C-alpha cells in the first residue's frame, strides 16, 4: 500500500516522517485562491481535501494525505504574502494579539472514494512588535511561502509569548492528529445490520462481536459497511463507509441540507417507521426508569403530527458565512464520530418551518449586506449579527421577526422593516434584541420594539393566544391542539373541580380546561409567561383562571388546596424532589403529567407511586416529526 503526502512543504515533509516511516511526496496543483470560503476552519479542510483529491486522481490506488495550514485573526484569514509590504502589513496586524493557526487534514483513496477529514487549532500569542523588529525579520528570512508571513521556528521568542496547542501544528502538521486520522482510515471494515435506534439520540444500533455498535446517521433496517472509530468498554462507535443493503424504510429527504444540518435526524426514514420507533422507545424507557410494565397501564394510540412538514411555528436561525457570503442557517450536526467545525449550515429555507423562512431570508440578508457588518462568530466573540428568530401564527397568518445582534447599531432599521414587510406582508411584529453573552444561546438582554404590535396571535382550540418574543408556546400548533384535547379527555372534568397547573407557561392547557372546571390555578417561574397567561385569559373572557409567578416549589407551599386535578408540564429535567413532595401533599385525585422527556417521566412516576399514585393511562405524541423527540401524557390516580 502506497502512502502519498500531497504537499511540497519541506517542513510538512519532515513532520510527516513521524507519522509514517515510508511515503512519497507528490505536490498538488491546487490553487488556494480559487477556494471561496471565508470560515478559516472550513477553508483549511476544503483546501486539504482538494489537494488530496487532486493527487489521488493520478494515483487512484494510493492513500493520499492532504494538509493545509491557515493563520486566522478572528475570522480574517492571513495567507501567504504577495511581497514584503504585504508581509509587513500582516505582522503588524498580528502584533500584540492572539491568533489561531489551523491545519486541515484529509485522507483520500480514489479507487473506492473513501475520504476522512479532521483539523487542529493552536493559539499563538504575539508580543508587541516594533517596526524595526519586523523589518529585521523580513530582511533576513524567506517569508513568501508562509501563511501569516512567519514561521514559528524562525521567529521564536522574539515574536511569540505563548503557544496553546501543538507547536507542530503551527509549523504545518499536527503529527498525533495526522497519525490518528491515518490509522482510522486504515481500520478494517465490518458489515453489520442496523436493528434499532438509540433514542433519544439518533444513533442506529448494530452488533459486532457480541457488542453494541452505535452508528450515527444510520437508517434502521440497513446493512452497512462501517469503520470502528471509538472503542469503549462494552460498546463502540462507528461511521458508515457505504450502504450495502438499503432499508425498505429509507426515503429521500426533502431538505437538501439533511445530514449536515443539526435540525432533523430522520427525514430519510419513512414517517410511519419513525412513529413505531418512538412508541417502542417510550414503552422501554418508562419500564426502565419507572418500573412501569406495559400490561399495568392502558396505552392509548400513539398520535402522529397532523403535518410532518411546515409544522414549526418558531425557528431560531443563526447568521454565518458560506461560500464567501453572509448566510442564514442552523448549526451543523455533531456526533461522537464527527468533529464540529462551528459556523452554520447555510439554508435557503427550512421544510419543517415552511414558507415563512423562504420569504424572509432574502430580505434579511439584503439588509445585513447593506449594513456592512458581518455575522457574529461564537468562537472568536467577534462580529455583529447573531440570530433571526421567526414566529408564526399557523392559524392566523401572523408573523413575528426578531433580529438578534451584538452590542452596537445595526444600521437603518426603517430600511430593515421595509424590506421585511415587502417580502412578508403578514409581518405583524418586528423586534431588535441585543445579546452580549458569549454563548450561542439567545438571551433577551435589551429588547427594542420596531414595528407593528408587540405580539402576534395564534388560534388554538377555539381560543386566541397572544405570543410575545419570549413567550413559551408549543412549536407545533396543530399537534399541540391534539395533545391538549387528550389532556382534557384524561382530566375527566365535570365542571365543579379545582384544577392546579404547574409549569403552566403562557397558560394554554389551563385555559383549555377552564371551560370544564370551576377554578384553575396556574404557576410558572417566568414573569413573562405569567403576564402572557393573564393577558390570554382576559383576551378570551376567561374569569375562573388565576396565575402566579413563582417556582412550583414556592407556589405549592403558599397556595391553599384542595385541588381535584393537578396538571404538570415540567421542563426536560422533570420534577424536583421538593416539587414532588409538595405535589403529593396537594392530594389531588388525579395528576395529568405532560412530559417532553420519557426518562424523567418514568423516574417521577415511580416516585409518585411511592407517594400514593398509580399510573393508569399513557399516550405518546409526535410533536416534532423527523427528530428524536417524544411528547407523553400520563394519567395517575390516587390510590384509595
KEKOLTOR-196306 format. One line per 5 residues: number of its first residue (from 1); for each residue y, x, z of C-alpha. Coordinates in Angstrom, 1 decimal. Each point is the difference from the previous one (the first is absolute). Layout:
% KEKOLTOR-196306
NUM> Y X Z  ...
END
This chain:
% KEKOLTOR-196306
1> 0.0 0.0 0.0  3.3 1.4 -1.1  3.1 -0.4 2.1  3.5 0.5 -1.6  3.3 0.4 1.6
6> 2.6 -1.7 -2.3  2.9 2.3 1.1  1.4 3.3 -1.1  1.7 0.7 3.3  -1.1 3.4 1.4
11> 0.7 -1.3 3.6  -2.1 -3.1 -0.5  -2.8 2.0 -1.7  -0.1 2.4 3.0  -0.2 -2.9 2.5
16> -2.6 -1.9 -2.1  -2.4 3.0 0.4  -0.2 -1.1 3.7  -1.2 -3.4 -1.2  -2.8 1.1 -2.3
21> -1.1 3.6 -0.8  -0.5 -0.5 -3.7  2.2 -1.9 -2.4  1.9 0.3 -3.2  3.7 -0.4 -0.6
26> 1.2 -2.2 -2.9  3.8 -0.8 0.2  0.9 -3.5 -1.1  2.6 -0.8 -2.6  1.5 -2.9 2.0
31> 3.8 -0.3 -0.1  1.0 -1.2 3.5  3.4 -1.1 -1.3  -1.7 -2.8 -1.9  -1.3 -1.6 3.2
36> 2.1 -3.0 0.9  -0.5 -0.4 3.8  2.7 0.4 2.6  -2.3 -0.2 3.1  -0.8 3.7 0.9
41> -3.5 -0.7 1.2  -0.9 -2.2 -3.0  1.6 2.6 -2.3  -2.1 2.9 1.4  -3.2 -2.0 -0.2
46> 0.7 -1.2 -3.5  0.8 3.5 -1.2  -3.2 1.3 1.5  -2.0 -2.8 -1.7  1.6 0.7 -3.4
51> -0.7 3.7 0.3  -3.7 -0.6 0.9  -0.5 -2.5 -2.9  1.9 2.2 -2.5  -2.4 2.9 0.6
56> -3.0 -2.3 0.5  0.3 -1.4 -3.6  -1.0 3.4 -1.3  -2.6 0.7 2.7  -1.7 -3.4 0.5
61> -2.9 1.3 2.0  2.0 2.1 2.4  1.5 -1.0 3.4  3.7 0.5 -0.5  2.4 0.4 3.0
66> 3.7 -0.8 -0.6  2.8 0.7 2.4  3.8 -0.4 0.1  2.5 0.9 2.7  3.4 -1.6 0.4
71> 2.9 0.5 2.4  1.7 -3.1 1.2  3.2 -0.5 2.0  -0.3 -3.7 1.0  -1.0 -1.6 -3.3
76> 1.8 2.6 -2.1  -2.5 2.3 -1.7  1.0 3.6 -0.6  -2.1 1.4 -2.9  0.2 3.4 -1.6
81> 3.5 1.2 -0.6  1.5 0.3 -3.5  1.9 3.1 0.8  1.6 1.9 2.9  2.9 -2.6 0.4
86> -2.6 -2.8 0.3  -2.0 2.1 2.5  3.2 0.7 2.0  0.7 -3.8 0.1  -3.5 -0.8 1.3
91> 0.1 2.6 2.7  3.4 -1.2 1.2  -1.5 -3.5 0.2  -2.9 1.3 2.1  2.2 2.0 2.3
96> -0.2 -1.1 3.6  -2.3 -2.9 -0.8  -3.7 -1.0 0.3  -1.7 -0.8 -3.3  -3.5 -0.9 -1.1
101> -2.4 2.1 -2.1  -2.6 -2.3 -1.6  -3.0 1.2 -1.9  -1.9 -2.6 -2.0  -3.7 0.7 -0.8
106> -2.4 -1.5 -2.6  -3.6 0.7 -0.7  -1.3 -1.3 -3.3  -3.0 0.0 -2.3  0.5 -1.4 -3.5
111> -3.7 -0.6 -0.7  -0.3 -2.8 2.5  3.7 -0.7 0.6  -0.3 0.7 3.7  3.3 0.7 1.7
116> 1.1 0.6 3.6  3.5 0.7 1.2  1.7 1.0 3.2  3.2 1.7 1.2  1.4 2.0 2.9
121> 3.4 0.1 1.5  1.6 2.9 1.9  3.5 -0.1 1.5  2.2 3.1 -0.3  3.2 0.6 2.0
126> 2.6 2.3 -1.5  2.6 1.9 2.0  3.6 -0.4 -1.1  0.2 2.3 -3.1  3.2 1.9 -0.8
131> 1.0 0.5 -3.7  -0.5 3.8 0.4  -3.6 -0.5 1.2  -0.7 -2.4 -2.9  1.5 2.4 -2.5
136> -1.9 2.9 1.4  -3.3 -1.9 -0.3  0.7 -1.2 -3.6  0.9 3.5 -1.1  -3.3 1.5 1.1
141> -2.6 -2.7 -0.5  -1.8 -1.9 -2.7  0.9 -3.6 0.8  -0.1 -1.8 -3.3  -3.6 -1.1 0.3
146> 0.3 -1.2 3.6  0.6 -3.6 1.1  3.1 -0.2 2.1  1.0 3.6 -1.3  -1.9 1.8 2.8
151> -3.4 1.4 1.0  -0.8 0.0 3.7  -1.6 3.4 -0.2  3.2 1.4 -1.5  2.7 -1.6 2.3
156> -1.9 0.2 3.3  1.9 -0.3 3.3  3.3 0.7 -1.8  0.0 -3.5 -1.3  -2.6 -1.9 2.0
161> 0.2 -0.9 3.7  -3.1 -2.1 0.2  -2.9 -1.4 -2.1  -1.9 -3.1 1.2  -3.2 -0.2 -2.0
166> -2.0 2.5 -2.0  1.8 3.1 -1.3  -2.5 0.2 -2.8  1.2 -3.4 -1.2  3.5 1.3 -0.1
171> -1.3 3.0 -2.1  -1.6 -2.4 -2.4  -3.5 -1.2 1.0  -1.3 -1.5 3.3  -3.3 1.8 0.2
176> -1.8 -2.2 2.5  1.0 -3.2 -1.6  -0.9 1.3 -3.5  -3.4 1.1 1.3  -0.7 -3.3 1.6
181> 1.0 -1.9 -3.1  -2.2 2.1 -2.2  -2.9 -0.4 2.4  0.5 -3.7 0.0  0.0 -0.1 -3.8
186> -3.3 1.9 -0.1  -1.7 -2.3 2.5  -3.2 -1.6 -1.4  0.3 -3.7 -1.1  -2.1 -2.7 1.6
191> -0.7 -3.5 -1.4  0.3 -2.7 2.6  0.1 -3.8 0.0  3.0 -1.7 1.6  -1.3 -2.8 2.1
196> 2.9 -1.1 2.3  3.7 0.5 0.8  1.1 1.5 3.3  2.7 -2.6 0.8  2.8 0.1 1.2
201> 0.0 3.2 -2.1  -0.5 -0.3 -3.8  -2.8 2.6 0.1  -3.2 -0.9 -1.9  -3.2 1.0 1.9
206> -3.1 1.7 -1.3  -2.7 2.1 1.5  -1.2 3.6 -0.6  -2.8 1.7 1.8  -0.1 -2.8 2.6
211> 3.7 0.2 0.9  3.0 -2.3 -0.9  2.3 1.3 -2.7  3.5 -1.6 -0.2  1.4 -0.1 -3.6
216> 3.7 -0.9 -0.2  0.8 -2.0 -3.1  -3.7 -0.9 -0.7  -1.1 -3.4 -1.2  -2.9 -1.6 2.0
221> -3.1 -0.4 -2.2  0.6 3.1 -2.1  -2.1 3.1 -0.4  2.3 3.0 0.0  -0.2 3.8 -0.2
226> 1.9 1.4 2.9  1.1 3.3 1.5  -0.2 0.3 3.7  3.4 1.3 1.2  0.0 -0.4 3.7
231> -3.1 0.2 2.3  0.1 -1.5 3.4  -2.7 -0.1 2.7  -1.7 -3.3 -1.1  1.8 -0.8 -3.2
236> 2.0 1.4 -2.9  2.8 -0.8 -2.4  -0.5 0.3 -3.8  2.1 -0.3 -3.1  -1.2 -1.7 -3.2
241> -0.5 2.3 -2.9  -1.3 -2.6 -2.4  -1.4 -3.6 0.1  -3.6 0.1 -1.3  -0.7 -3.8 0.3
246> 2.9 -2.4 0.3  -0.1 -2.8 2.6  -0.5 -3.6 -1.4  3.0 -0.9 2.2  2.3 2.6 -1.6
251> 3.0 -1.5 -1.8  3.0 1.6 -1.7  3.0 0.3 2.3  3.1 -1.9 -1.0  2.5 2.6 1.3
256> 0.2 3.3 -2.1  0.8 1.9 3.2  -3.2 -1.2 1.8  -1.8 3.0 1.6  3.2 2.0 0.4
261> 2.2 -2.5 1.9  -0.7 -0.5 3.7  0.3 -3.8 -0.2  -3.2 -1.7 -1.5  -3.4 1.5 0.5
266> -2.3 -2.7 -1.5  1.6 -1.0 -3.3  -3.0 1.4 -1.8  -2.4 -2.2 2.0  -0.8 -3.6 -0.9
271> 1.9 -2.3 2.4  -3.0 -2.0 1.1  -1.7 3.3 1.0  3.1 1.0 2.0  -0.3 -3.2 2.0
276> -3.7 0.5 0.6  0.7 3.5 1.3  2.8 -1.1 2.3  -2.0 -2.8 1.5  -2.9 2.3 0.7
281> 2.3 2.5 1.6  1.5 -2.7 2.1  -3.4 -1.1 1.3  -1.2 3.5 0.7  3.2 1.0 1.7
286> 0.1 -3.0 2.4  -3.6 0.7 0.9  0.7 3.8 0.5  3.2 -0.3 2.1  -0.4 -3.4 1.6
291> -3.7 -0.5 0.3  0.4 -3.3 -2.0  -3.3 -0.8 -1.7  0.3 -1.9 -3.3  -2.2 -2.9 1.4
296> 2.2 -0.7 3.1  3.1 -1.1 -1.9  0.7 -2.3 -2.9  1.1 1.9 -3.0  2.5 -1.9 -2.2
301> 0.1 0.8 -3.7  1.9 3.3 -0.8  3.3 -1.1 -1.7  1.1 1.9 -3.1  3.7 0.4 -0.8
306> 1.3 -2.8 -2.3  1.4 2.8 -2.2  -1.4 3.5 -0.5  3.0 1.4 -1.8  3.8 -0.8 0.5
311> -0.8 -1.0 3.5  2.2 2.3 2.1  3.4 -1.3 1.1  1.1 3.3 1.4  -0.3 3.6 -1.4
316> 1.5 3.3 1.2  0.4 2.4 -2.9  1.1 3.6 0.3  2.4 1.9 -2.2  -1.2 3.3 -1.4
321> -0.3 2.0 -3.2  -2.4 -0.1 -2.9  0.2 2.0 -3.3  3.4 1.3 0.9  1.6 -3.4 0.6
326> 0.6 -2.1 3.1  -2.6 -2.7 0.5  -1.3 -2.7 2.3  -3.5 -0.3 1.2  -2.5 0.3 2.9
331> -1.4 2.9 1.9  -3.1 1.7 -1.4  -3.5 -0.9 1.1  -1.5 2.4 2.5  -3.5 0.5 1.2
336> -2.2 2.6 1.8  -0.7 1.7 -3.4  3.5 0.1 -1.4  3.2 1.7 1.2  3.3 -1.9 -0.1
341> 2.7 1.6 -2.2  2.6 -2.4 1.4  2.4 -1.6 -2.3  -0.7 -3.4 -1.6  -2.2 -1.5 -2.7
346> 2.6 -1.4 -2.4  -0.4 -3.6 -0.9  1.5 -2.3 -2.6  -1.0 -3.0 2.0  -2.7 -1.1 2.5
351> -2.7 -2.6 -0.9  -0.4 -1.1 3.6  3.7 -0.5 0.4  0.5 -1.7 -3.3  3.0 -0.3 -2.3
356> 2.6 0.7 2.7  -0.6 3.7 -0.2  0.0 0.2 -3.7  3.3 -1.8 -0.2  1.8 2.0 2.7
361> -1.2 3.5 -0.6  2.0 0.8 -3.1  3.3 -1.3 1.5  -0.5 1.9 3.3  -0.9 3.2 -1.8
366> 3.0 -0.3 -2.3  2.3 -0.3 3.0  -1.6 3.0 1.7  0.4 2.1 -3.2  3.6 -1.0 -0.3
371> 0.7 0.9 3.6  -0.9 3.7 -0.7  -2.0 0.2 3.2  -3.7 0.8 0.2  -3.1 -1.3 1.9
376> -0.7 0.9 3.6  -2.8 2.5 0.5  -1.9 -0.6 3.3  -1.3 3.6 0.2  3.4 1.8 -0.5
381> 2.1 -2.8 1.6  2.4 0.3 -2.9  1.1 -2.6 -2.5  1.6 -3.5 0.3  -1.8 -3.0 -1.4
386> -3.0 -0.9 2.1  -1.5 -3.4 -0.5  0.4 -3.3 -1.9  -1.4 -3.0 2.0  -0.5 -3.2 -1.9
391> -0.7 -3.4 1.7  -0.7 -3.1 -1.9  -0.4 -3.7 0.7  -3.1 -0.7 -2.1  0.6 -3.8 0.3
396> 3.8 0.1 -0.2  0.7 2.8 -2.5  2.5 1.6 2.4  0.2 3.8 -0.2  1.3 2.6 2.5
401> 0.6 3.7 -0.8  0.5 2.6 2.7  1.2 3.4 -1.1  -0.8 2.7 2.6  1.8 3.3 0.0
406> 0.7 3.0 2.1  3.5 0.4 1.6  2.9 0.0 -2.5  1.6 -2.1 -2.7  -2.4 -1.4 -2.7
411> 2.8 -0.5 -2.6  1.4 -3.2 -1.5  -2.0 -2.7 1.8  1.7 -2.8 -2.0  -1.5 1.7 -3.1
416> -3.4 0.0 1.7  0.3 -3.8 0.8  1.1 -0.8 -3.6  -3.0 1.9 -1.5  -2.5 -1.6 2.4
421> 1.3 -3.6 -0.5  0.0 0.5 -3.8  -3.6 1.2 0.1  -1.2 -2.6 2.6  2.1 -3.2 0.1
426> -2.1 -1.2 3.0  1.6 2.8 2.2  1.3 -1.9 3.0  0.5 2.8 2.5  0.9 3.7 -0.4
431> 0.1 2.5 2.8  0.7 3.8 0.4  -1.8 1.7 2.9  0.6 3.5 1.3  -3.0 1.8 1.4
436> 0.5 3.6 1.3  -3.4 0.4 1.6  -2.2 2.9 -1.4  -3.2 -2.1 -0.4  -0.8 -2.1 -3.0
441> 0.0 -3.3 2.0  2.9 -2.4 -0.7  2.3 -0.3 3.0  2.9 -2.4 -0.1  2.5 2.3 1.8
446> 3.1 -1.4 -1.7  0.0 -3.3 -2.0  2.6 -0.9 -2.5  -0.1 -3.5 -1.6  1.3 0.3 -3.6
451> -0.6 -3.2 -1.9  -0.9 -3.6 0.4  -1.7 -1.4 3.1  -1.3 2.2 2.8  -3.4 -1.5 -0.5
456> -2.4 -1.5 -2.6  -2.1 -3.2 0.5  -3.6 -0.7 -0.4  -1.9 -3.3 0.1  -3.4 -0.1 1.7
461> -1.9 -3.0 1.2  2.9 -2.4 -0.5  2.3 2.2 2.1  2.9 2.3 -1.1  0.2 3.5 1.5
466> 3.0 2.3 -0.1  -0.9 3.6 -0.5  2.4 2.9 0.8  -0.6 3.6 -0.9  -1.9 0.8 3.3
471> -1.8 -3.3 0.3  -3.8 0.2 0.4  -1.5 -2.5 -2.4  -3.6 0.1 -1.4  0.2 1.8 -3.3
476> -2.3 -2.4 -1.8  1.7 -3.4 0.1  -2.8 -2.1 -1.6  -2.8 1.6 2.1  2.1 -0.3 3.2
481> 0.2 -3.8 -0.6  -3.8 -0.1 -0.2  -0.3 2.1 3.2  2.5 -2.1 1.9  -1.8 -3.2 -1.0
486> -3.2 1.5 1.4  1.8 0.8 3.3  1.2 -3.6 0.2  -3.5 -1.3 -0.7  -1.5 2.2 2.7
491> 2.7 -0.9 2.4  -1.3 -3.6 0.2  3.4 -1.4 1.1  0.5 -3.6 0.8  3.8 0.0 0.7
496> 0.0 0.3 3.7  -0.7 3.7 0.5  2.2 2.9 1.1  -0.6 3.0 -2.4  0.7 3.6 0.8
501> 0.7 2.4 -2.9  -0.3 3.7 0.7  1.4 2.6 -2.5  1.6 -2.9 -1.8  2.2 2.0 -2.4
506> 2.4 -2.3 -1.7  -2.0 -3.0 1.2  -1.9 -1.3 -3.1  -3.2 -0.8 1.9  1.8 -1.6 2.9
511> 2.2 -2.1 -2.3  -3.1 -0.9 -2.0  -1.6 -1.4 3.2  3.1 -1.6 1.4  -0.5 -3.4 -1.7
516> -3.4 -0.3 1.6  0.9 1.1 3.5  2.2 -1.2 2.9  1.6 3.5 0.5  -0.4 3.4 -1.5
521> 1.2 3.3 1.7  0.2 3.2 -2.0  0.3 3.6 1.2  0.8 3.1 -2.0  1.5 3.4 1.0
526> 2.3 0.1 -3.1  3.4 -1.6 0.5  0.4 -0.2 -3.7  -3.2 -2.0 -0.3  0.9 -2.3 2.8
531> 3.5 -0.7 -1.5  -1.7 -0.8 -3.2  -2.5 -2.3 1.7  2.7 -1.9 1.8  2.0 -0.3 -3.3
536> -3.1 -1.2 -1.8  -0.6 -2.7 2.6  3.6 -1.3 -0.4  -0.3 0.2 -3.8  -3.0 -2.3 0.1
541> 1.2 -2.3 2.7  -2.7 1.0 2.4  1.0 -0.5 3.6  -3.2 0.5 2.0  -0.2 3.7 -0.5
546> 1.5 2.7 2.2  -0.1 3.7 -0.6  0.4 3.0 2.3  0.7 3.6 -0.9  -2.2 2.0 2.4
551> -3.1 2.0 -0.1  -3.1 -2.2 0.3  -0.8 1.6 3.3  3.4 -0.8 1.4  0.2 -3.5 -1.6
556> -3.4 -1.1 1.4  1.0 1.2 3.4  3.2 -2.1 0.0  -0.8 -3.1 -2.0  -1.6 -2.7 2.0
561> -3.2 -1.8 -1.1  -2.2 -1.8 -0.4  -0.7 0.2 -3.7  -2.7 -1.8 -1.9  -0.2 2.4 -2.9
566> 1.0 3.6 -0.5  0.5 1.6 -3.4  0.2 3.8 -0.1  0.8 2.0 -3.1  0.3 3.6 1.2
571> 0.6 3.2 -2.0  -2.9 2.2 -1.1  -0.3 1.5 3.4  -1.0 -3.4 1.4  0.6 -1.2 3.5
576> 0.8 2.3 2.9  -2.1 -0.2 3.2  3.1 -1.6 1.8  0.5 -2.5 -2.8  -3.7 -1.0 0.1
581> 0.2 -0.4 3.8  3.1 -2.2 -0.2  -1.4 -2.0 -2.9  -3.2 -0.7 2.0  2.2 -1.0 2.9
586> 1.7 -2.7 -2.1  -3.5 -1.8 -0.1  0.6 -1.7 -3.3  -3.0 -2.0 -1.1  0.1 1.6 -3.4
591> 1.2 3.3 -1.5  0.5 0.5 -3.7  0.1 3.7 -0.7  1.6 1.1 -3.4  -0.9 3.6 -0.7
596> 0.7 2.6 -2.7  -2.5 2.4 1.5  -3.6 -1.1 0.5  -0.8 2.9 2.3  2.7 -0.9 2.6
601> -0.8 -3.7 -0.4  -3.6 0.8 0.9  1.0 2.1 2.9  2.4 -2.6 1.4  -2.5 -2.8 -0.6
606> -2.5 1.9 2.1  2.5 0.4 2.8  1.1 -3.6 -0.1  -3.7 -1.0 0.2  -0.1 1.9 3.3
611> 3.1 -2.1 1.1  -1.7 -3.3 -0.7  0.4 -0.7 -3.7  -2.6 -0.2 -2.7  0.5 0.5 -3.7
616> -0.9 -3.2 -1.9  1.2 0.2 -3.6  1.1 2.8 -2.3  1.7 -0.1 -3.4  0.9 2.9 -2.2
621> 3.0 0.0 -2.4  0.9 2.4 -2.9  3.8 0.3 0.3  0.1 3.3 -1.9  -2.2 0.0 -3.1
626> -1.0 3.4 -1.4  0.6 1.6 3.4  -2.4 0.7 2.9  1.9 -2.4 2.4  -1.7 -3.0 1.5
631> 1.7 -2.8 2.0  -2.0 -2.1 2.5  0.4 -3.1 2.1  -2.3 -0.5 3.0  -0.2 -3.0 2.3
636> -0.9 0.7 3.6  -0.6 -2.8 2.6  0.1 0.3 3.8  -3.4 -0.3 1.6  -0.3 -3.1 2.3
END
